[in-house]
Amino acid sequence: MGTFLPVTDDDLARARHDPAFRQKLLAQSLDALLLSMKRLRGAAPSANAGGARQLREGVELAVRLAEIIQNAGGQPTRSF
């Protein structure tokens, strides 16, 4: 996967009306998040003092994104 491309307003508008596109957008976001977490995990501990906190936040976000992807029927996800 290449560089993360920000989601545009047009993308959001399309995602509201196109479930397949919304699923694709969410999956791309999850992939980008997991890749960033992998890079952060591989970084030297002294290079990033807040790395452990960022990894925890990333894991929580990844779980939420995965739940949203799985619940394509619009059911609410659990909150943390």
FIKOLZA-1660 file (N, C-alpha, C; in steps of 0.1 Angstrom, whole numbers, plus 5000, padded with zeros to 4 digits):
% residues 80
   i   px   py   pz ch aa at
   1 5008 4988 5000  A  M  N
   1 5000 5000 5000  A  M CA
   1 5009 5012 5000  A  M  C
   2 5005 5022 4992  A  G  N
   2 5013 5034 4991  A  G CA
   2 5010 5045 5002  A  G  C
   3 5012 5057 4998  A  T  N
   3 5010 5068 5007  A  T CA
   3 4995 5070 5010  A  T  C
   4 4991 5073 5022  A  F  N
   4 4977 5075 5026  A  F CA
   4 4972 5087 5019  A  F  C
   5 4961 5086 5012  A  L  N
   5 4954 5097 5006  A  L CA
   5 4942 5101 5015  A  L  C
   6 4941 5114 5018  A  P  N
   6 4930 5118 5026  A  P CA
   6 4917 5116 5020  A  P  C
   7 4907 5114 5028  A  V  N
   7 4893 5112 5022  A  V CA
   7 4887 5126 5019  A  V  C
   8 4882 5127 5008  A  T  N
   8 4876 5140 5003  A  T CA
   8 4861 5141 5007  A  T  C
   9 4856 5153 5006  A  D  N
   9 4841 5155 5008  A  D CA
   9 4833 5147 4998  A  D  C
  10 4838 5146 4986  A  D  N
  10 4831 5138 4976  A  D CA
  10 4831 5124 4979  A  D  C
  11 4843 5119 4985  A  D  N
  11 4843 5105 4989  A  D CA
  11 4833 5102 5000  A  D  C
  12 4832 5111 5010  A  L  N
  12 4822 5109 5020  A  L CA
  12 4808 5110 5015  A  L  C
  13 4805 5119 5006  A  A  N
  13 4792 5119 5000  A  A CA
  13 4788 5106 4993  A  A  C
  14 4798 5101 4985  A  R  N
  14 4795 5089 4978  A  R CA
  14 4794 5077 4988  A  R  C
  15 4802 5077 4998  A  A  N
  15 4801 5066 5008  A  A CA
  15 4788 5066 5015  A  A  C
  16 4781 5077 5017  A  R  N
  16 4768 5077 5023  A  R CA
  16 4757 5070 5015  A  R  C
  17 4759 5070 5002  A  H  N
  17 4749 5064 4993  A  H CA
  17 4754 5051 4986  A  H  C
  18 4766 5047 4987  A  D  N
  18 4771 5035 4981  A  D CA
  18 4778 5026 4991  A  D  C
  19 4771 5016 4996  A  P  N
  19 4776 5007 5006  A  P CA
  19 4789 5000 5002  A  P  C
  20 4790 4996 4990  A  A  N
  20 4803 4990 4985  A  A CA
  20 4815 4999 4986  A  A  C
  21 4812 5012 4982  A  F  N
  21 4823 5022 4982  A  F CA
  21 4827 5025 4997  A  F  C
  22 4817 5026 5006  A  R  N
  22 4819 5028 5020  A  R CA
  22 4828 5017 5026  A  R  C
  23 4824 5004 5022  A  Q  N
  23 4832 4993 5027  A  Q CA
  23 4846 4994 5022  A  Q  C
  24 4848 4997 5010  A  K  N
  24 4862 4999 5004  A  K CA
  24 4870 5010 5011  A  K  C
  25 4863 5021 5013  A  L  N
  25 4870 5032 5020  A  L CA
  25 4874 5029 5034  A  L  C
  26 4865 5022 5041  A  L  N
  26 4868 5017 5055  A  L CA
  26 4880 5007 5055  A  L  C
  27 4880 4998 5046  A  A  N
  27 4890 4988 5045  A  A CA
  27 4904 4995 5042  A  A  C
  28 4904 5005 5033  A  Q  N
  28 4916 5012 5030  A  Q CA
  28 4921 5019 5042  A  Q  C
  29 4912 5025 5049  A  S  N
  29 4916 5032 5062  A  S CA
  29 4922 5023 5072  A  S  C
  30 4916 5011 5073  A  L  N
  30 4921 5001 5083  A  L CA
  30 4935 4996 5078  A  L  C
  31 4937 4994 5065  A  D  N
  31 4950 4990 5060  A  D CA
  31 4960 5000 5063  A  D  C
  32 4957 5013 5061  A  A  N
  32 4967 5024 5063  A  A CA
  32 4970 5025 5078  A  A  C
  33 4960 5023 5087  A  L  N
  33 4962 5024 5101  A  L CA
  33 4972 5012 5105  A  L  C
  34 4969 5000 5100  A  L  N
  34 4977 4989 5104  A  L CA
  34 4991 4990 5099  A  L  C
  35 4993 4996 5087  A  L  N
  35 5007 4998 5082  A  L CA
  35 5014 5008 5091  A  L  C
  36 5007 5019 5095  A  S  N
  36 5013 5029 5103  A  S CA
  36 5017 5023 5117  A  S  C
  37 5009 5015 5122  A  M  N
  37 5012 5008 5135  A  M CA
  37 5024 4999 5134  A  M  C
  38 5025 4992 5123  A  K  N
  38 5036 4983 5120  A  K CA
  38 5049 4991 5120  A  K  C
  39 5049 5002 5113  A  R  N
  39 5061 5011 5112  A  R CA
  39 5064 5016 5126  A  R  C
  40 5054 5021 5134  A  L  N
  40 5057 5026 5147  A  L CA
  40 5062 5015 5156  A  L  C
  41 5057 5003 5155  A  R  N
  41 5062 4992 5163  A  R CA
  41 5077 4989 5160  A  R  C
  42 5081 4990 5148  A  G  N
  42 5094 4987 5144  A  G CA
  42 5104 4998 5146  A  G  C
  43 5099 5010 5150  A  A  N
  43 5108 5021 5153  A  A CA
  43 5116 5019 5166  A  A  C
  44 5127 5025 5167  A  A  N
  44 5135 5024 5179  A  A CA
  44 5128 5031 5191  A  A  C
  45 5128 5025 5202  A  P  N
  45 5121 5030 5214  A  P CA
  45 5125 5045 5217  A  P  C
  46 5137 5048 5216  A  S  N
  46 5142 5062 5219  A  S CA
  46 5137 5072 5208  A  S  C
  47 5134 5067 5197  A  A  N
  47 5130 5076 5186  A  A CA
  47 5116 5081 5188  A  A  C
  48 5108 5074 5196  A  N  N
  48 5094 5078 5198  A  N CA
  48 5089 5075 5212  A  N  C
  49 5090 5085 5221  A  A  N
  49 5087 5083 5235  A  A CA
  49 5072 5080 5237  A  A  C
  50 5063 5085 5228  A  G  N
  50 5049 5082 5230  A  G CA
  50 5044 5071 5222  A  G  C
  51 5053 5062 5217  A  G  N
  51 5050 5052 5208  A  G CA
  51 5040 5042 5214  A  G  C
  52 5042 5038 5227  A  A  N
  52 5033 5028 5233  A  A CA
  52 5019 5033 5234  A  A  C
  53 5018 5046 5238  A  R  N
  53 5004 5052 5238  A  R CA
  53 4998 5052 5225  A  R  C
  54 5006 5056 5215  A  Q  N
  54 5000 5057 5201  A  Q CA
  54 4996 5043 5196  A  Q  C
  55 5004 5033 5199  A  L  N
  55 5000 5019 5195  A  L CA
  55 4987 5015 5202  A  L  C
  56 4985 5018 5215  A  R  N
  56 4973 5015 5221  A  R CA
  56 4961 5022 5215  A  R  C
  57 4963 5035 5212  A  E  N
  57 4952 5042 5205  A  E CA
  57 4949 5036 5191  A  E  C
  58 4960 5032 5184  A  G  N
  58 4958 5026 5171  A  G CA
  58 4951 5013 5172  A  G  C
  59 4954 5005 5182  A  V  N
  59 4947 4992 5183  A  V CA
  59 4932 4995 5186  A  V  C
  60 4929 5004 5195  A  E  N
  60 4915 5007 5197  A  E CA
  60 4908 5012 5185  A  E  C
  61 4914 5020 5177  A  L  N
  61 4908 5025 5165  A  L CA
  61 4906 5014 5155  A  L  C
  62 4917 5005 5154  A  A  N
  62 4916 4994 5144  A  A CA
  62 4904 4985 5148  A  A  C
  63 4902 4983 5161  A  V  N
  63 4891 4974 5165  A  V CA
  63 4878 4981 5161  A  V  C
  64 4877 4994 5163  A  R  N
  64 4864 5001 5160  A  R CA
  64 4862 5000 5145  A  R  C
  65 4872 5003 5137  A  L  N
  65 4870 5002 5122  A  L CA
  65 4866 4988 5118  A  L  C
  66 4872 4978 5124  A  A  N
  66 4869 4964 5120  A  A CA
  66 4854 4961 5124  A  A  C
  67 4850 4966 5135  A  E  N
  67 4836 4964 5139  A  E CA
  67 4826 4971 5129  A  E  C
  68 4830 4983 5125  A  I  N
  68 4822 4991 5115  A  I CA
  68 4821 4983 5102  A  I  C
  69 4832 4978 5098  A  I  N
  69 4833 4970 5085  A  I CA
  69 4824 4958 5086  A  I  C
  70 4825 4951 5098  A  Q  N
  70 4817 4939 5099  A  Q CA
  70 4802 4941 5101  A  Q  C
  71 4798 4953 5106  A  N  N
  71 4784 4956 5109  A  N CA
  71 4779 4965 5097  A  N  C
  72 4781 4961 5085  A  A  N
  72 4777 4968 5074  A  A CA
  72 4762 4971 5074  A  A  C
  73 4754 4964 5082  A  G  N
  73 4739 4966 5082  A  G CA
  73 4735 4978 5090  A  G  C
  74 4745 4986 5095  A  G  N
  74 4742 4998 5102  A  G CA
  74 4740 4996 5117  A  G  C
  75 4743 4984 5123  A  Q  N
  75 4741 4982 5137  A  Q CA
  75 4752 4990 5144  A  Q  C
  76 4748 4996 5156  A  P  N
  76 4758 5003 5163  A  P CA
  76 4769 4994 5169  A  P  C
  77 4781 5000 5170  A  T  N
  77 4793 4993 5175  A  T CA
  77 4793 4996 5190  A  T  C
  78 4801 4987 5197  A  R  N
  78 4802 4990 5211  A  R CA
  78 4812 5002 5213  A  R  C
  79 4810 5009 5225  A  S  N
  79 4819 5020 5227  A  S CA
  79 4829 5016 5238  A  S  C
  80 4840 5023 5238  A  F  N
  80 4851 5020 5247  A  F CA
  80 4850 5029 5259  A  F  C
% end
